[in-house]
Amino acid sequence: MSKMMCPKCGSNDVNITSEKVGSKTKKKRMGILFIIVRAFLVFITFGLWLLIGERSGSEKTTYKYQTIALCQKCANRWKVKKKFLIIKPSFSTYSMLY
C-alpha cells in the first residue's frame, strides 16, 4: 500500500482533514393557503388576529466540504483527490487475525 507523500518536500508525515468550503441557506416561505386563511381571520375578527405573531418560514442550510492534506514538515496544503482516500487492507492484517 502506498502512502501519501507531500508533493513539495516528499515527506510521508501528512494529515488529512475535511474543511468547510461554503454554505447555502434556503428559506421556505409560507404557502398561499396560509396567507389566505390568515387574511380571512384578520377580516373576521376585525384585526384582533394581527395581535398573534406571524409564523416565520423554515430555513435549511447545506454545507460543502473539501478534503485537504497538510504536510507536517513544510506546512504545504493541497486538495486530495478521492482515489487517494480508498484504503485497502493488507494481507498481513488478515494473517494476524487467524
ZAPAVEX-497875 format. One record per residue: residue in one letter; y, z, x of N, C-alpha, C, O, CB in turn. Coordinates in steps of 0.1 Angstrom, whole numbers, plus 5000, padded with zeros to 4 digits. Glycine has a CB too. Example, Ala and Ser with C-alpha at 12.3 -4.5 7.8 and 13.67 -1.06 7.14 Angstrom:
REM residues 2
A494350785132495550785123496750785132496750855142495550905113;S497850715128498950715137500050795129501150805134499450575141;
***
This chain:
REM residues 98
M498850005008500050005000501250005009501450085018500050124990;S502249915006503449905014504450005009504650014997503949765015;K505150065018506250155014507550075014507749975020506350275024;M508550135006509850065005510650105018510650215023510550114993;M511249995023512050015036513449975033513749895025511449925047;C514350045040515750015040516049875046515549855057516550125047;P516749785039517049655045518049665056518149565064517549565034;K518749775057519849785068519249845081519449785091520949865063;C518549955080518150025092516550025094516050055104518550165092;G515849985083514349975084513650105083512450115085513949915098;S514350215078513750345076512850345064513150275054514850455076;N511850435064510950455052511450575044510850605033509550475057;D512450645048512950765041513850725030515150725032513550865051;V513350675019514150625008513850694995512750724992513750475006;N514950734988514750794975515150694964516050614966515750924974;I514350694953514550604942515050684930514450784926513350524938;T516250654925516750724913517250624903517350504905517950814918;S517450684891517950604880519350644877519650764876517050624867;E520250544876521650574874522250504862521850394858522450514887;K523050584854523650524842524750424846525650454853524250644833;V524550304840525550194843526550184833527750174836524750064845;G526250204820527150184810526650234796525450274795527650044808;S527450244787527050284773527850204763528850154765527350434771;K527250204751527850124740527650214727526550254725527249984738;T528650234720528650314707528850224695529850144695529650424708;K527950224686528150154673528450254663527750364662526850074670;K529450234655529750324644529450254631529850144628531250354644;K528650324623528250274610529250324600529450444598526750324606;R529850224593530850264583530250294569529050274567531850144581;M531050344560530550384547530350254539531050154541531550474540;G529350254530529050134522530050124511530750214507527650144517;I529950004505530849964494530550054482531450084474530749824491;L529250084480528950164468529550304469530050354459527350174467;F529550364481530150494483531650494480532250584474529850554497;I532350384484533750374482534050354467535050414462534350254490;I533250284460533450264446533250394438534050424429532550154441;V532250464441531950594434533050694437533450764428530550644439;R533450694450534550794453535850754446536550844441534750794469;A536150624445537350584438537250624423538250664417537650434440;F536050604417535850634403536050784401536650824391534450594399;L535450874410535551014408537051064410537451154403534651084418;V537750994419539251034420539951004408540851074403539850954432;F539650884402540350844390539950934378540850974370539950704386;I538750974376538251054365538851204366539151264356536751064365;T538851254378539251394380540751404383541251514387538551464391;F541551304381542951304383543351344397544351414399543651394373;G542651294407542951324421542351444427542551474439544351324422;L541651534419541151654424540051624434539751704443540651744413;W539351514433538251474442538751454456538051454465537551354437;L540051424457540651404470540751534479540851524491542051344469;L540551644472540551774480539251784488539251864498540651894470;I538251724484536951724491537151614503537551504500535751694482;G536851654514537051564526536151444525535051454519536751644539;E536551344532535751214532534551234542534651304552536651104536;R533551164538532351164547532651064558532950954555531051134539;S532451104570532651014581531350934584530250984581533151084594;G531450814590530350734593529550794604530050884612530750594596;S528350744606527450794617527650704629528050584628526050794613;E527450764641527550684654526250684661525450784661528650744662;K525950574668524750564676525150514690525750404691523650474669;T524850584700525150544714523950504721522950574721525850664721;T523950394728522850344736523350344751524550304753522350204731;Y522550384760522850384774522050284782520950254778522650524780;K522650224792521950124801521850194814522750244820522749994801;Y520550184819520250254832519850144842519450034839519150354831;Q520050174855519750084866518950164877519350284879520950014872;T517950114883517250174893517850154907518050034910515750134893;I518150254914518850244927518050314938517450414935520250314926;A517950254949517350314961518350354971519350284973516350214968;L518150474977519150534986518450574999517550654999519850654980;C518850515010518350545023518850685028520150705027518650435033;Q518050765032518450905036519050905050519750995054517350995036;K518750795058519350795072520650725073521650785079518350725081;C520850615067522150535068522950535055524050485055521850395072;A522450595045523150605032523450475025524350455018524450685033;N522550375028522650245022522050255008521050315006521950135030;R522750184998522350184984522050044980522849954984523350254975;W520950014972520649884967519949894954519249994952519949804978;K519949784947519249784934517749754937517449674946519849674924;V516949824929515449804931514949704920515249724909514749934930;K514149604925513549514915512349584909511749674916513249384922;K511949544897510849604890509549594897508649674896510749544876;K509349484905508049464911507749574922506649594926507949324917;F508849634928508649734938508249874932507749964939509849754946;L508449884918508150014912506750034908506350144904509050034900;I505949934909504549944905503750014916503749964928503849804902;I503150124913502350204923500950194920500450234909502850354924;K500150134929498750114927498050224935498350254946498249974931;P497050294929496250394936495450334947494850224945495450484926;S495350404958494450354969493050404966492750494958494950404982;F492050344973490650374972490350514977489350574973489750274978;S491150554987490850694993491150804983490550904983491750715005;T492050774973492250874962491050894954490651004950493450834954;Y490350784951489150794942487950854950487150924944488750654938;S487850824963486750884970486951034972485951104974486650814984;M488151084972488351224973487951304960487651424961489851254977;L488051234949487651294936486151314935485751414928488151214925;Y485351234941483951244939483251324950482051334950483351104939;
***
